[in-house]
Amino acid sequence: MSHKLLFTLCLIAVVLASTTLSSQSTDAALRAKAQMLAERYIITDGHVDLPYRLRIQNFRPTKEYLGIPISTPDGDFDYERAKKGGLDAPFMSIYIPASYQTEGGAKEFADSLIDMVSAIAVAHPDKFVLANSPADVKEAFAAGKIALPMGMENGAPIEDDLSNVAYFRQRGIDYVTLTHSKDNLICDSSYDTTRTWNGLSPFGREVVAEMNRVGIMVDISHVSDSTFWQVMAISKAPCIASHSSARKFTPGFERNMNDDMIKALAQNGGVIQINFGSTFLDGEVAAQRDSLRALLQNILAEKELSFRDEAAEPIIEKFQQEHPALFADVETVANHIDHVVALSGVDHVAFGSDFDGVGDSLPTGLKDVSMYPNLIMELLKRGYQEDEIAKICYGNVFRVWRQVALVAESLN
C-alpha cells in the first residue's frame, strides 16, 4: 500500500470519526434541551386511562391500597415516571364501556371513577391536585404538583337527562367524548355501523348546546364522520379531539380524522391531540396487528377459550413470543404532528397519548409517561421552535379550554 493511499484512508477515518462524534454531540445537546423544555413547559395530555386501569384491578381508595400510582411497574402512568417525563396535566379518562348503555348504571360507574381520582388527590396532596381550568393547572405546576383534570369518555352517563350535563361539570368533568364504541343516545360512533341517528340525535344536539352553556369541552374522538360535521355546524365553542390521529396514515380507519375534518376543527378554533397507539399511527402496523389478533382468536376458539379466560393466558403468551407485533415509533408520532401543522398550522395540535388505554401497542420511544422528552427531541430535530413546542405541549389546549369557558359565560 502506497503512503499516499494510506494517508487518504487515515484522513477518511478521521473525518468519519469526527462526523460521528459531532452527530453524537448534537444528539446529546438536543436530548438535554428536550429534557429542559419538558421541565420548563407545562405538558398536557388529553387522554390517560389510569382510572379504568385501576378500577379493573379492584381499586380500593384506602390507605392500605398499594396501587395508588406513586411508583409502580404496572401500566403506563405513575407519579415518578410522570415527573421524569415532565407530564403536568394528564386528563384522567372517566371511561364508560358501552355495555353500561344496555345494562344500566353508567352514571353510577362514572361517579365511582370520579371519586377514585378525587381519592388519589386527597391521599397524596403533596403530589396530585384536581384541576378544572388552565389557572388550576398553572397553580399546580408552580407548586410542583401534577394536576388531574378529568374528561368523560362516552356521554352515556348523561343518560336521557339533560340536567346531568351540568351535574358532571359540577363533579369536575372538563370534556365529554360524545360516545365510545357504540351508538348511544347522543350520537353515532365511528366503530359502529348501525348509524342509528346518521350523526347526532335530537337529544344529542341539546347535549352539545348544554355543554357549550356549562363550559364542558365537546370531544369528537370516537364519533362518526357525520356526527363530527354536525357538531362543527352547531357548537358555539371550539372543540377537541382528545385522542385521535390523522387518517392520512391509516386509510379507511374512521376513528382517525381525515384532512378536511382536521382543517374544519382548526377553523372552529379547536385542537387535535395525537393518539400514540401504533394502530392509530401506521396503517401497515394496524393491518399486521389485526391479522395476528384474528389468528390468535381462531386458536383460542378451537380450544373454546376467550381472551379473558385464565386458561388462555399461557397460550396468548406463547403466541406473542412466536409472533412479535410491529410497533410505530416516535418519528411516526412526529409525522402526524407535521401533517396537522401543514394542514392547519401549529396552533391546532397537541398530545393525546391514550396511555393505559391502547395496551401493548405504544410506539418505540413512547412506551410510558416518562418519554415525552423523546418526542420533544424529535420535534427539535425537525426545526420546531421553542414557542411552537410550548403551544403543542400546553398552549393550544389552554386556548381552547379558556375559550370554552368564555363562551359559557356569554351564554349565561
N, C-alpha and C positions, 0 to 999 in steps of 0.2 A: 504494500500500500504506500502510495506516494505521500510525502509530507504535506503536499497541498490538499490531497483528498482527506487526510487525517485531520488537518486543520479545519476543513469545511465541515466534516462530521462533528467535530467538537463544538464548532460555532453553532450548528443546528441544535445540538443537545443543550447548549447553554440557553439559546433562545426559547426552546420548548420548556425547559425547566423554569425560566423566568416568566413565561406566559402562564404556566400552571400556578406558580406562586402568586402571580398577580391576580389570577382568577380566584384563587383561594382567599386572598386578602380582600378582594372586592366582596365575595360572598360573606366573609366574616363581618365586614363592615355593614353590609346590608342586613344581616341577621341581627346584629347589635342594634341597628337603627329600628328595625321592625319591632324588636322587643321593647325598645324605648317608647315607640309610638303606641304600642299596645298598653303600656302602663300610663302614658300621658293622656291618651284619649279614652273617654268612656266607650266601651264596646257593648252594644245591644245585640241581642239575638232574638229574632221574632218567634222562635218556637223550640222549647226544650220540654221533652215529655217525662221529666222526672216524676211528677205526681202520680201518673198512672203506673210507672215502673215500680214505685214504692207501694202503690195500692195492691198490685198483683203479687207483691212479696209480703202481703199481710202486714202492712204498716200499722203500727200502734203508737200514737203520739204520747209515749210515756218517757220518763227519764231513763228507764232501763233499756229503751229501744236503741239498738246499736246501729241501725241503718240510717239515722238522720245524717245527711250527706256532708260530713266534715272531711273524712278520708275513707275511701273505700275502693277496692279493686273492681267493684261491680259497676256496670253501666258506663255512661259517658260523662257524667257530671258528679263532681263533689267540690267542696269549698276550696280545698288545696289546689286541685287542678285548675279550677276557675281562676284563682288568683294568679297562678303561674301563667295562664294564657291571657290575662288581662280582661276577662269577662266580668262586666259590672252590672248588667241588667238583662238577665235571661228571662224572657216572658215564659212563665210557668204555664204549660198547657193543661187546662182543665178539660181533658179528653173524655168524651162521652161516646162509647161504642154505639153503633146503630141498633144493636139489639134492644137497647132501652126504649127505642121508639115503638117497638111492638110489645115488649114485655112490661113497660111502665117503669117508673122510678127514676127517670132521667134527672129530674130536678133534685131529688134527694142525693143521687150519686154525685152530681155537680157540687152540691153543698159539702159533701164529705171530702172531696178533693180540695175545695177552697179552705175548709177547716184544717186540712193537712198542711197546706202551705203556710197558713197562719200559725200553726203549731210549731213549724220549723223556725219561723221568725221569733216566736215567743221563747222557744227553748234556747236559742243562740242569738240574743240581741246584740252581741258584740260582733257578729259575723253577717247576719241577714236582717233585712228590714223590708216590710211590704212597701210597695210604691204604686201610686196611681196617676203620676204625672211626670213630665221631664224634670220639674223642680224637685220632686221627691228623689228621683234618681241622682240628680246633681248633689243633693244634700247627703245621700248615702255615699256617693263617690268621695266627697270631701272628708267623710268620716272613716273611709277605708272599708266600708261595708258593701256587700253585694245586695243590690236591690232586687226585689221579687215582684215585678208586675205580673198580672195574670191575663191570659186570653182563653176564652172558652171555645174549644174545638168541637163544633157541632151545636147548632142552635136548638137541638131537641129539648133541652131543659126549659126553654121558654114555653113549651107545650102549646096550648091554644089560647094562652092568656097574655095579652099584650102588656099587662102590668108587670110581668116577670122580667121584661127588658130593664125597667128602672130598678127592679129588685136586684138583679145581678150587677148592675152598675154600683148600687149601694154596697154590694158584697165585695167590690173591688175588681170586677171584670173590666178590662180595658179594651178588649176587642172580642168579637164573636165571629168565628168561622161559621158561615150560614148553615152548612151541612157537612157531612163527612162522606161515608162510603155508600149511602143510600139516599134516595129522595126522602125528604121529610116534610113537615107541614109548611116549611118556609120556601123551599125551592128544590130544584133537581141537582143531583150530584154528577160529577164528571165520571164517577165509577159505575153509575147505574144507567142501564139502557132503557129503563121504563119510560122516562120522560113524562112523569106524572103531570107536570104543570107547564111543560115547554118553557121553562125558565122559573120565574118567581110565581108563587101562588098569590092570590089576592091578599091573604093574610101576610105573606112574605113582604109584600110592598108596604104594608103597615109597619112591619117589623123594622125594615130599613129606615123608614121615616122616623120611627121612635128611637132607633139607635142614634140617628142624627140629633134628635132632640135632647137625649140624655147624655150624649158625649161618649158613646161607645164607637170605636173604630169598626167599620164594616170590612171583614176579611173575606176575600173572594177565592182563596185557596179552596180546592175541593169542589167548587161549583161547576156546573155545566157551562158551556160557552154561551148559550142563550141566557142563562142566569146572569153571567158576567155583564153582557151587553145591557140587560135591563137594569141592573144595579147602576151602571155608569149613567144611564139615562135619568134615573130618579134621585140618586144620592146628592144631597146638597153639600156634603163634606168629602174631602179626599178619602180614598180607600186604600187598603193594603192587601198584598198577597203575602201572608205571614211566612209561608214556607213553600214556595213554588220556584220553578226554574224555567228556562227558555225552551219552548217546544222545537225550535230550530234544530236542536241537537238530539231530540227524541221524537222523530216524526210519528204522528198518529197517537201520541200519548196526551190525551186531552187534559190530564191532571196538570200538565205544564201549560204555560201561556204562549200563544203564538205572537208573531211580531206586531200585528195590528192591535192585539189586546195590550201588549206591553206599552205601545205608544198611547193608546187610549187611557190606560191607567195613569200614565205620566201627565197627559192633558188634563185629567181630573185632579192632578196635584199629588197623586199617590206614589207608592213605592212598592217594588217587588223585592222580597227578601229571599235570596237564593238558597234553595234546599241543597244540602250537602250529600244526600243519598246518591250512591253511584247510579241507580236506575233512573234517577231524575236528571242525571248529568250526561249520560252517554247511552245512546240507543243500542249500540252493539253490546255493551255490557249488560243492559237490561234484557236483550234477547237471549244472551247466554245464560243469564241467571233464571229467566223464565223456563228455558229448556231444561236446566238442571232440576229446577223445582218440580216440573212435570214428571221427569224421570223418577225422582225420589218419591213422589206421590204414588206413582204406579207400583213401586217396590213395596211401599207401606200398605197399599190397598190389597196387594196379593197376600199379605200377612194379616189382613183385616185390622190394620192399625191406622191411627191418625197421627198428625204431627205432635199433638198434645199428649199422647199416651206415653206413660213412663217406659213401657216396653220398647217404644220406638227410639228412645234416646241413643242406645249403642248403635243402632242401625244408621241413624242420622249422622252420628259422629264418624262412623266408618266411611259413609258415603262422602262426607265433606273432606275427609283425608284423601280419598281416592279421586275426587272431582273438585279440585280447588277452584273457587269462583274468581272471576275477574273483578277488579276494582278500578274506579276512576282515580284521579289524583288531584292534588291541589291546583295544578295548572288547568285542569278541566273546569274547576270552580271559577278560576280567574277568567276563563274563556266566556263563561256565562255573564260575568260582570262586564267584560269588554263588550259583549253583544248588546246588553241593555244600554250601556253608555253610548254605543254607536247609534242606537235607535232613538234614545230619549235624553241623553246627557247624564252626567254624573249625579244629578240631584234626585234620581229615582230608583236607586238600587241600594240594597243593604244585605245583612246576613240573616238567614232564617234556617239554621242548620238542620233542624229536626233531630238533634241529638236525643238519644234514648227512645227514638221513635222509628228509626229505619233499620234496626237490627244490625247484623254484621254486613253492612253494605257501605260503610263510610269510606271515603277515598283515602288513598295513601297520603300521609301528611296531614290529615284532618280527622284523626281517629277519636279524639275527645276534646273537651273544652280547654285543654292546656295548649292547643296547637294553633290558635288564631294568629300568632306571630308568623307562622309559616305562610299563611295566605297574605298577610300584610307584606311580607318579604317579596312574594311573587308580584304583588301589585307595584311595589317599588321597582322591581326589575323591569316592569313594563312601562315605567315612566310616570306613574301616578304621583302627583304632588301631595305634600302633606295635608293641605287643606282639602283635597279631594278624598284622601283616605279618611280624614275626620268625618266628612259627610257620609261616607259608606259605613263607618263604624257606629255613628250615632246621629249625626246632624240631620240626615234625611228623615229618619224615624221621628226624631223630636219635632221637626217641622210639621209633619202630618198629625202627630199627637196633639200639638198645640192648636193647629187649625181646626181639628175636630172639636176641641173644647170651645174655641171661639164661635164656631157655627152653632153649637149647643146654646151658648149664651144668647146669640141673636134670635134663637127660636123660642126663647122662654121669657 
